[in-house]
Amino acid sequence: MGGPGGDAAHVRPRRRLRRALAVLLAVVVALIVVVAVALAVFHAGRYRAGEAAMAALASDDAVTVSTSAEGYAVFAGPDDDPSATRGLVFYPGANVDAAAYAPLCHELAARGWFCVLVSMPLDLAILDVDAATPVMAEYPQVERWYVGGHSMGGAMAASFAAGNPDGLAGLVLLAAYSTDDLTESGLAVYSAYGTEDGVLNRDNYERDEANLPSGWRELVIDGGNHAQFGDYGAQRGDGTATIAPEEQVDEAVSFIDQAA
């Protein structure tokens, strides 16, 4: 038998628990709202593809450009032949419209590569590191796959490569570096950046060279900057390029095209 006030004594803890849960729920909802607003503001300031990029999304006599069922841009040689021996899945830089890298992918396709330019949730490759997996599965005719990207996209491509070295021939890093250990991966790594790059953290780049396998190759593009690997205009904090965007892309493509 409970004494006087016994029922009330049991009710009070339950009320406190409900109040605590209500407060916790309110805090969680508030955090979700803050994160959602922050992402919306961040995404609103995305770098959009320029005219040259939009033009490179069109097919011509040398390259056929199509859109996959997942919405990725696919660049193939004449007759839309997906049997090219070398394929590249390209991850765009953070907050950059994926289409901005169409000129680079188009030019690689003209040289015999099969390129797939993947778009990312909220234009952030960190939200879909494994984007290359379904792409490579969809085109099994490609004999040797490379994965690569620009800036954060390159870092996330490196992360993917670290977890899937057996399915890849190599990695392409444009103004990017690998924080994952690839020393025993056996991958061919091609790394390029511009001398006028004001965004790439050069200290981190040099430190993380230790994560790359022996025999990795580097191209330093004289006069190139961070943004001109794509076509999306000037980037905050970047240096001023002293070469034309087309020249920077051409040098990068010629460098990548050395890959077997």
Order of alpha helices (4+ residues) and beta strands (2+ residues): alpha-alpha-beta-beta-beta-alpha-beta-alpha-beta-alpha-beta-beta-alpha-beta-alpha
